């Protein structure tokens, strides 16, 4: 192969490598204490209880109302029930609807000076056109746990039942899910939706004060100040969680336990996400939370733009401007924070490190109807023009694959890995790396990668999976198991054709940057040991590419860390300079090393060590190169002149 064609392939490798190096940390998220992102476990789904039978309301439920905190709009519900004898409280689960219904019934009955006798009825009454209230109980409660779409009363039923209840001096409250269909469009006058939640901090305060006699507000404030209780309640403001938190506080205070530690145990990202999903969030909210999870740490506007696109794919309302709808949703989701930066635009991220993986796993595993739309949107981000966007999307795909490896691999990463898009193949490689680390699937990842490199089970003529294999070998899995990584790269080097040169160069270079120097140089030396056949030329081309890569200080990676074998670098330089297809590339890379020595005298000793080893193999070639660079009219090198003189002195001394 001609040298200029090899050079073009290596330029592609530089582009891929630079993009990868710039974004690998951001893509993989904030590390845990062990340096790896936290593993996301599948999000549990809360069981749905069965319908309640006709029975008096438990006295414990009524006693619990003594500490009830009235939410905003509570009086509206009392007024509707008092005027119309029937009211419907519609909203998502775990928002305190049942307790609010009981409190509303008690308030109305007391205002009417009627006995506070409450009965709970089965949801089946909502579909009975001739239903009449049973004897006993002035206040009636129906909890439709399957939602309005299954049993919700229509307006005619409510109007008829309200007249019957008025004649009988009874009051009925129906608790159901968010209104849908005609019920939502007509908005009957009995309906109360968009229910506010009670203040969770006040819920905790009242319950703790009630359970711990003599405890003052000031003492409670001092006790909870060192904890993150207020932040936790803001993230999960539902009344049930506030009640649970109150029990934890009471128990810690009574038994002298470490309150901060006990409160910290309440945090469960899987449970938090499961509760959010069980609340049937709309497409706009799903889109914003998911976009934050995929692009966490990106700019506010970038996340919002991606969320608007996903919302559109999910069939949601996108007529509002992105920032406006995002501000409203962020106000309700305290677990997403917008951070301001003096030297750059605002960014969005989760308040806690472990929420990103929990959200991705929950949305992918539980929202069956959105999976295909989510995948199409994520694929677009993985092929995005901005390298940071696609790196974050690739890392998110790796989290999804970690949840269910076989399904995720074939649905998410395999189409990218086999695609003709070089950026998608790079995203697939990064996703594989994340999946292997997060999900404990390293062995399975290596089996697939090696099979792709060997083209076992790959359609004839397909080079794309092999290309992805080379990119994947250079990830963190490769740095942890360099023997496996180098076996993959060796398979690609020995395959006929030049299509794999770019991914092999990227893989080898990223391994060197990870500190796997000695094994990589030993492998390149072994692969280039034969005559100048195609495999040897490819290995030397990979070496010259790696030799030209510099660290953040501009020092060549191989100069800063030459490996443990002192003969490896001189031997590889000698072979590259003697190999006609890569000679120009090798001379250019070696000239760059001399320029580094011109600019940084502290590197001269390391460069001279390499040149001394090279001179022992071909002093004549090296002297001609150094003389040319030392006397170049446009760019003379003082370091080249110095090295030339030192090598001559060394030869004269030796003779």
C-alpha positions in Angstrom: 0.0 0.0 0.0 1.3 3.5 -0.8 2.5 5.7 2.0 0.0 8.5 1.3 -2.9 6.1 1.6 -1.6 4.8 4.9 -1.2 8.4 6.1 -4.9 9.1 5.4 -6.0 6.1 7.4 -3.8 7.2 10.3 -5.3 10.7 10.1 -8.7 9.1 10.6 -7.3 7.3 13.6 -6.1 10.6 15.1 -9.5 12.1 14.7 -11.2 9.2 16.4 -8.5 9.1 19.2 -8.7 12.8 19.9 -12.5 12.8 20.2 -12.3 9.8 22.5 -9.6 11.3 24.7 -11.5 14.5 25.1 -14.7 13.0 26.3 -14.2 9.6 27.9 -14.4 11.0 31.4 -17.5 13.0 30.8 -19.2 10.2 29.0 -18.7 7.7 31.7 -20.2 9.9 34.4 -18.8 10.8 37.8 -16.9 7.8 39.3 -17.7 6.0 42.5 -15.1 5.6 45.2 -13.5 2.7 43.3 -13.1 4.9 40.2 -15.9 3.2 38.2 -19.4 4.4 37.6 -21.9 2.9 39.9 -23.8 -0.1 38.6 -27.4 0.4 37.9 -29.7 -2.4 39.1 -33.1 -3.0 37.5 -35.8 -0.7 38.9 -38.5 -2.7 40.9 -42.2 -2.3 40.0 -44.5 -1.8 43.0 -47.4 -4.3 43.1 -50.9 -3.0 42.5 -53.2 -3.9 45.5 -56.6 -5.5 44.8 -59.9 -3.6 45.1 -61.2 -2.8 48.6 -64.4 -4.5 49.8 -67.3 -2.7 51.5 -66.1 -2.1 55.1 -66.0 0.6 57.7 -62.9 2.8 57.5 -60.3 1.6 59.9 -60.1 3.6 63.1 -56.4 3.8 62.7 -56.9 5.8 59.5 -59.1 8.2 61.3 -56.7 8.6 64.2 -54.0 9.3 61.6 -55.9 12.4 60.5 -55.0 14.2 63.7 -51.6 15.1 62.2 -53.0 15.7 58.7 -51.4 18.6 56.9 -53.8 20.3 54.6 -52.4 21.0 51.1 -53.1 24.0 49.0 -56.6 23.8 47.6 -57.9 21.6 50.3 -60.8 24.0 51.0 -61.9 23.8 47.4 -62.5 20.1 47.8 -64.4 20.6 51.0 -66.6 23.2 49.2 -67.3 21.0 46.2 -68.3 18.0 48.4 -70.4 20.2 50.7 -72.3 21.7 47.8 -72.7 18.7 45.5 -72.5 15.7 47.9 -70.1 14.0 45.5 -66.5 14.8 44.6 -63.8 13.1 42.5 -60.1 13.4 43.5 -58.1 12.5 40.4 -54.3 12.2 40.5 -51.4 9.8 40.3 -50.7 7.2 43.0 -48.8 8.0 46.2 -49.9 11.6 46.3 -52.1 11.3 49.4 -55.4 11.1 47.6 -57.0 8.6 50.0 -56.0 10.4 53.1 -57.1 13.7 51.6 -60.5 12.1 50.7 -60.9 11.0 54.3 -59.9 14.4 55.7 -62.4 16.0 53.3 -65.2 13.7 54.4 -64.5 14.3 58.1 -64.4 18.1 57.5 -67.7 18.2 55.7 -69.5 15.9 58.2 -68.3 17.9 61.1 -69.4 21.1 59.4 -72.8 19.6 58.8 -72.9 18.4 62.4 -73.4 14.8 61.2 -71.9 11.6 62.7 -68.4 10.9 61.4 -69.1 7.4 60.2 -67.1 6.4 57.1 -67.5 3.4 54.9 -65.2 2.3 52.0 -67.0 0.8 49.0 -65.6 -1.4 46.1 -64.7 0.4 42.8 -67.3 -1.7 41.0 -70.1 0.7 42.1 -68.7 3.2 39.6 -70.0 1.2 36.7 -73.4 0.4 38.3 -76.0 2.7 36.6 -78.6 2.0 39.3 -76.3 2.2 42.4 -77.7 3.5 45.6 -75.8 4.1 48.9 -75.9 1.2 51.3 -77.3 1.6 54.8 -74.9 2.9 57.4 -72.1 5.5 57.0 -72.6 9.1 56.3 -69.3 9.4 54.5 -68.6 7.1 51.6 -65.2 6.4 50.0 -64.4 4.7 46.7 -60.8 4.1 45.7 -60.5 3.1 42.1 -57.0 1.6 42.1 -57.0 0.7 38.5 -57.6 4.2 37.3 -60.4 6.2 35.6 -60.0 4.4 32.3 -61.3 1.2 34.0 -64.1 2.4 36.3 -64.3 6.2 36.2 -67.8 7.6 36.6 -69.2 9.7 33.8 -70.9 13.0 34.4 -74.4 11.5 34.1 -73.7 8.9 36.8 -72.2 11.6 39.1 -75.2 13.9 38.6 -77.7 11.1 39.4 -75.7 9.8 42.4 -75.3 13.4 43.7 -79.1 13.8 43.8 -79.5 10.4 45.6 -76.8 11.3 48.1 -78.4 14.7 48.8 -81.7 13.2 49.5 -80.1 10.6 51.9 -77.8 13.1 53.6 -74.7 11.3 52.5 -71.4 12.3 51.0 -69.2 10.4 48.5 -65.6 10.9 47.5 -64.2 8.9 44.6 -60.4 8.6 44.4 -59.1 7.7 40.9 -56.2 8.2 38.6 -55.5 11.2 36.4 -58.5 12.0 34.2 -58.5 10.8 30.6 -60.7 10.9 27.6 -64.1 12.5 27.9 -63.8 12.7 31.6 -60.7 15.0 31.2 -62.2 17.0 28.3 -65.6 17.7 29.9 -64.1 18.4 33.4 -67.3 17.7 35.5 -68.0 20.2 38.2 -67.4 17.3 40.8 -63.9 16.8 39.6 -60.8 18.0 41.4 -57.5 17.3 39.5 -54.0 18.7 39.6 -54.0 18.1 43.4 -51.3 19.8 45.4 -49.2 17.8 47.9 -49.0 18.7 51.5 -45.8 20.2 52.7 -43.6 17.2 53.5 -41.5 19.0 56.0 -44.6 20.0 57.9 -45.8 16.4 57.7 -42.6 15.2 59.4 -42.7 18.0 62.0 -46.2 17.3 63.1 -45.8 13.5 63.3 -42.5 13.7 65.1 -43.9 16.3 67.6 -47.0 14.1 68.1 -44.9 10.9 68.7 -42.2 12.6 70.9 -44.0 14.6 73.7 -42.2 17.6 74.9 -40.0 18.0 71.8 -40.0 21.6 70.7 -39.7 22.9 67.1 -36.3 24.4 67.9 -35.0 21.0 69.3 -36.3 19.2 66.2 -34.7 21.7 63.9 -31.3 21.3 65.7 -31.6 17.5 65.5 -32.3 17.4 61.8 -30.0 20.3 60.7 -26.9 18.0 60.2 -28.9 15.6 58.1 -30.1 16.0 54.5 -33.7 15.5 55.4 -35.0 18.7 53.8 -33.3 17.9 50.5 -34.6 14.3 50.6 -38.1 15.5 51.2 -37.8 18.0 48.3 -36.8 15.2 46.0 -39.6 12.9 47.2 -42.4 15.1 48.4 -45.2 12.5 48.5 -47.0 12.2 51.8 -46.3 8.5 52.2 -42.5 9.0 52.0 -42.8 11.9 54.5 -44.7 9.7 56.9 -42.0 7.0 56.5 -39.2 9.6 57.1 -41.1 10.8 60.3 -41.1 7.2 61.6 -37.3 7.0 61.0 -36.7 10.3 62.9 -38.9 9.3 65.8 -37.1 5.9 66.1 -33.7 7.5 66.0 -34.6 10.1 68.6 -36.1 7.6 70.9 -33.2 5.1 70.7 -30.3 7.6 70.5 -29.3 6.5 67.0 -27.2 8.6 64.6 -30.0 10.6 62.9 -27.9 11.6 59.9 -27.0 8.0 59.2 -30.6 6.8 59.6 -31.9 9.5 57.3 -29.2 8.7 54.7 -30.5 5.1 54.6 -33.8 6.4 53.3 -32.2 7.3 50.0 -32.9 4.6 47.4 -32.5 5.7 43.8 -34.2 2.6 42.4 -37.2 3.1 44.6 -37.2 6.8 43.8 -37.3 6.2 40.1 -39.8 3.4 40.4 -42.1 5.8 42.3 -41.7 8.5 39.7 -42.6 6.0 36.9 -45.5 4.6 38.8 -46.9 8.2 38.9 -47.5 8.0 35.1 -45.4 11.0 34.1 -46.3 12.6 30.8 -44.1 12.5 27.7 -42.6 15.9 28.4 -41.4 14.9 31.9 -40.1 11.5 30.7 -38.3 13.3 27.9 -36.6 15.9 30.2 -35.6 13.4 32.9 -34.3 10.9 30.3 -32.4 13.6 28.3 -30.8 14.7 31.6 -29.7 11.1 32.3 -28.2 10.6 28.8 -26.5 14.0 28.6 -25.8 14.7 32.3 -23.3 17.5 32.7 -24.1 19.0 29.3 -25.4 22.6 28.9 -28.9 23.4 29.9 -30.0 24.4 26.4 -28.4 21.2 24.9 -30.3 19.0 27.3 -33.6 20.9 26.7 -33.2 20.7 22.9 -32.7 17.0 23.2 -35.6 16.6 25.5 -37.9 18.5 23.1 -36.8 16.2 20.3 -37.5 13.1 22.4 -40.9 14.5 23.5 -41.8 14.9 19.9 -40.8 11.3 19.2 -42.9 10.1 22.1 -45.9 11.9 20.7 -46.0 14.6 23.5 -46.8 18.3 23.4 -43.9 20.3 22.1 -45.6 23.6 21.2 -44.2 25.3 24.2 -40.7 26.7 24.0 -38.1 24.3 25.3 -36.7 26.5 28.2 -40.2 27.4 29.4 -41.5 23.9 29.7 -38.2 22.8 31.2 -38.3 25.4 33.9 -41.7 24.3 34.9 -40.7 20.6 35.1 -37.5 21.3 36.9 -39.4 23.2 39.6 -41.3 19.9 40.2 -38.2 17.6 40.0 -35.8 18.7 42.8 -33.5 15.8 42.0 -32.4 17.6 38.9 -30.3 20.7 39.5 -29.3 23.5 37.2 -25.8 24.7 38.0 -24.5 28.1 37.0 -20.9 28.6 35.9 -19.0 31.9 35.9 -16.9 30.8 32.9 -19.5 29.0 30.9 -23.2 28.2 30.3 -25.4 26.6 32.9 -25.4 22.8 33.0 -28.0 20.2 34.1 -27.2 17.1 36.2 -28.8 15.0 38.9 -28.3 16.0 42.5 -26.9 12.5 43.3 -24.4 10.4 41.4 -26.5 7.2 41.4 -29.7 8.6 39.9 -28.4 8.7 36.3 -28.0 4.9 36.0 -31.3 4.3 38.0 -33.2 6.6 35.6 -31.8 5.0 32.5 -32.5 1.4 33.8 -36.0 2.4 34.9 -37.1 4.1 31.7 -35.6 1.3 29.5 -36.9 -1.6 31.6 -40.4 -0.3 32.6 -41.7 1.9 29.9 -42.4 -0.8 27.3 -44.2 1.5 24.9 -41.4 4.0 24.5 -38.4 1.7 23.9 -38.3 1.9 20.1 -38.7 5.7 20.1 -36.1 6.0 22.8 -33.6 3.9 20.8 -34.1 5.9 17.6 -33.5 9.2 19.5 -30.5 7.7 21.3 -29.0 6.5 18.0 -29.3 10.1 16.6 -27.3 11.4 19.6 -24.7 8.6 19.2 -24.1 9.8 15.7 -24.2 13.5 16.6 -21.6 15.9 15.1 -20.6 17.0 18.6 -18.1 14.4 20.1 -19.2 15.1 23.7 -22.9 14.4 22.8 -22.2 11.1 21.1 -19.8 10.0 23.9 -22.4 10.6 26.5 -25.0 8.9 24.4 -22.7 5.9 24.0 -22.1 5.7 27.7 -25.9 5.8 28.3 -26.3 2.9 25.8 -23.8 1.0 27.8 -25.9 1.4 30.9 -28.9 0.1 29.1 -27.0 -2.9 27.9 -25.7 -3.6 31.4 -29.4 -3.9 32.6 -30.0 -6.8 30.1 -26.9 -7.7 28.2 -28.2 -10.0 25.5 -31.3 -7.9 24.7 -29.4 -4.6 24.9 -26.5 -5.8 22.8 -28.6 -6.9 19.9 -31.2 -4.1 20.1 -28.9 -1.2 20.9 -25.2 -1.7 20.2 -25.1 -4.3 17.4 -26.8 -2.1 14.8 -24.3 0.6 15.6 -21.3 -1.7 15.6 -22.2 -3.1 12.2 -23.2 0.2 10.7 -21.3 2.2 8.0 -21.1 5.2 10.2 -17.6 5.5 11.8 -19.0 7.6 14.6 -21.7 5.0 15.4 -19.0 2.3 15.5 -17.0 4.3 17.9 -20.1 4.8 20.0 -20.8 1.1 20.0 -17.2 0.4 21.2 -17.6 2.9 24.1 -21.0 1.4 24.9 -19.5 -2.1 25.1 -16.8 -0.9 27.4 -19.3 0.7 29.8 -21.5 -2.4 29.7 -18.6 -4.6 30.5 -17.5 -2.5 33.4 -20.9 -1.7 34.9 -22.8 -5.0 34.5 -20.0 -7.5 35.1 -20.2 -8.7 31.5 -16.5 -8.4 30.6 -16.2 -12.0 29.6 -19.3 -11.8 27.3 -18.0 -8.6 25.8 -14.6 -10.1 25.0 -16.2 -13.1 23.4 -18.2 -10.9 21.1 -15.3 -8.6 20.3 -12.9 -11.5 19.5 -15.5 -13.1 17.3 -16.0 -9.9 15.4 -12.2 -9.5 15.0 -12.0 -13.1 13.7 -15.1 -12.5 11.5 -16.7 -15.6 12.9 -20.4 -15.5 12.2 -20.0 -12.2 10.3 -21.5 -11.8 6.9 -18.9 -12.2 4.1 -17.3 -8.9 3.1 -18.4 -7.1 6.2 -15.6 -5.2 7.9 -17.6 -3.0 10.2 -17.9 -5.4 13.1 -14.2 -6.0 12.9 -13.6 -2.3 12.9 -15.7 -1.9 16.0 -13.7 -4.7 17.7 -10.5 -2.8 17.2 -11.9 0.3 18.8 -13.4 -1.7 21.7 -10.1 -3.3 22.5 -8.6 0.0 23.5 -11.1 0.7 26.2 -10.9 0.3 30.0 -11.5 -3.4 29.5 -8.5 -3.6 27.3 -6.3 -1.7 29.8 -7.4 -4.2 32.5 -6.8 -7.2 30.3 -4.1 -6.2 27.7 -3.5 -9.8 26.7 -7.1 -10.1 25.4 -7.0 -6.7 23.8 -3.8 -7.4 21.9 -5.2 -10.8 20.7 -8.1 -8.8 19.2 -5.7 -6.3 17.5 -3.4 -9.1 16.3 -6.4 -10.8 14.5 -7.1 -7.5 12.8 -3.5 -6.9 11.8 -3.2 -10.3 10.2 -6.5 -10.1 8.3 -6.0 -9.2 4.6 -6.9 -5.6 3.6 -6.3 -2.2 5.1 -9.7 -1.3 6.4 -8.8 -2.3 10.0 -5.7 0.0 10.2 -7.6 2.9 11.6 -9.3 1.1 14.5 -6.2 -0.9 15.3 -4.2 2.4 15.5 -6.9 3.9 17.8 -7.0 0.8 20.0 -3.2 0.5 20.3 -2.8 4.2 21.0 -5.5 4.3 23.7 -3.8 1.3 25.4 -0.5 3.2 25.4 -2.2 6.3 26.9 -3.6 4.0 29.6 -0.1 2.9 30.5 -0.1 -0.5 28.8 3.3 0.4 27.2 5.5 -2.7 27.4 2.9 -5.2 26.2 1.9 -3.0 23.3 5.5 -2.4 22.1 6.2 -6.1 22.5 3.2 -7.0 20.4 4.1 -4.4 17.6 7.7 -5.7 17.6 6.4 -9.3 17.2 3.9 -8.4 14.5 6.6 -6.5 12.5 9.3 -9.1 12.8 8.9 -10.7 9.4 9.5 -9.4 5.9 7.7 -6.3 4.7 4.5 -8.2 4.1 1.1 -6.5 4.7 0.9 -7.5 8.3 4.3 -6.1 9.1 3.7 -2.9 7.3 0.4 -2.4 9.2 2.1 -3.0 12.5 4.8 -0.4 11.7 2.2 2.0 10.5 0.4 1.6 13.9 3.8 2.2 15.6 4.5 5.4 13.7 1.0 6.7 14.5 1.4 5.9 18.2 4.9 7.5 18.2 3.4 10.8 16.9 0.8 11.1 19.7 1.6 13.5 22.6 0.3 13.9 26.1 -1.2 17.1 27.5 2.2 18.7 27.9 3.1 18.0 24.3 5.5 15.2 25.1 5.2 12.1 22.9 3.5 9.4 24.8 6.2 6.9 24.0 8.9 9.3 25.0 7.4 9.9 28.4 6.9 6.2 29.0 9.2 4.1 26.8 8.2 0.8 28.5 10.3 -1.6 30.4 12.2 -3.1 27.4 15.0 -0.7 26.4 15.5 -2.4 23.0 11.8 -2.2 21.9 11.7 1.4 20.8 15.0 1.5 18.8 14.1 -1.8 17.1 10.7 -0.4 16.0 12.1 2.9 14.9 14.7 1.1 12.8 12.1 -1.1 11.1 9.8 1.8 10.4 12.6 3.9 8.9 13.6 1.0 6.8 10.1 0.2 5.6 9.4 2.0 2.3 5.6 2.4 2.7 5.9 4.0 6.1 9.3 5.6 5.9 8.1 9.2 5.3 5.7 8.8 8.2 8.4 7.5 10.5 10.8 10.2 9.6 8.2 12.9 10.2 7.4 11.3 13.7 11.0 11.2 14.6 11.5 14.8 13.5 8.7 15.7 16.0 10.7 14.0 18.7 13.7 16.1 17.8 11.5 19.3 17.9 10.4 18.4 21.4 14.1 18.1 22.4 14.6 21.6 20.8 11.9 23.1 23.0 12.4 21.1 26.2 16.0 20.4 27.2 14.8 18.0 29.9 13.7 15.5 27.3 17.1 15.3 25.5 18.5 12.5 27.6 15.4 10.3 26.8 15.6 11.1 23.1 19.3 10.4 23.0 18.8 7.0 24.6 16.5 6.0 21.8 18.8 7.5 19.1 21.7 5.6 20.6 19.9 2.3 20.3 18.8 3.2 16.8 22.4 4.2 15.8 23.6 0.8 16.8 21.4 -0.7 14.1 21.7 1.9 11.3 24.1 4.8 12.1 24.4 5.9 8.5 20.6 6.5 8.1 20.4 8.3 11.4 23.4 10.5 10.7 21.9 11.6 7.4 18.5 12.5 9.0 20.1 14.4 11.9 22.4 16.3 9.5 19.5 17.2 7.2 17.4 18.5 10.2 20.3 20.3 11.8 21.1 22.2 8.6 17.6 22.8 7.3 17.4 26.4 6.0 13.8 27.0 7.1 13.8 25.1 10.4 17.3 24.2 11.6 17.4 22.1 14.7 20.0 22.7 17.4 19.0 19.5 19.1 19.6 17.5 15.9 23.1 19.1 15.6 23.8 18.2 19.3 22.7 14.6 18.8 24.7 14.3 15.6 27.9 15.4 17.4 27.2 13.2 20.4 26.7 10.1 18.3 29.9 10.8 16.3 31.9 11.3 19.5 30.5 8.1 20.9 31.5 6.2 17.8 35.0 7.7 17.8 35.4 6.9 21.5 34.2 3.3 20.9 36.7 2.8 18.1 
